[in-house]
Amino acid sequence: MTPVQPVLWTILGVALVMAVVTDVLRRIIPNVVTYPLVVLGLGVRGWAEGWGGLHSGVVSGAVAGAGLALLLVPGALRGRMGWGDVKLMAGVGCVLGFPAVLAAAAFISLVGALQAVVTLLWQGAVWDTLAAVARRWAVRAKWMREETLPAPARHIPYGVSIALGTFWAMWWQQQHLG
């Protein structure tokens, strides 16, 4: 563990807890959480490690932050995910840097899938969801016309998955990379 890592992880932990609380209670991850996370993550990296390269410094944080955020841009553009989630992922990448961000992406995805399944089971919406998926495929295959009835809106606070997956990645990094 580098000497600056506890500082970065503390900043990240505080931001993730704040993001989870606001996402669950208000369905928003505010800019007041995400922007300072990006700035502090890159700032601390720059102060402690300089510009660095792919494995350290500002370059590592910037590449990791941009890469992690890009994973969510398609969902945000289609309205299936909020831009706060995208900015939070950028902040996570800026703090963790490369290659730790790869573990975070994997763990966040796993936690997100589990959270979606649990939420659908909890809401009793499994059959509705499977039927909607089947209808979408039937429409694409031209077997049926597109329905005009809107699907019920479901909110899954992805900030929870981002936080849990990130904490998992931090634990994994500590256990396996020292």
Secondary structure, DSSP 8 states (H G I E B T S, - for coil): --TTHHHHHHHHHHHHHHHHHHHHHHS---HHHHHHHHHHHHHHHHHHH-S-BTTBHHHHHHHHHHHHHHTTHHHHHTTSS-HHHHHHHHHHHHHH-TTHHHHHHHHHHHHHHHHHHHHHHHHT-HHHHHHHHHHHHHHHTTSS----S--------HHHHHHHHHHHHHHHHHHHT-
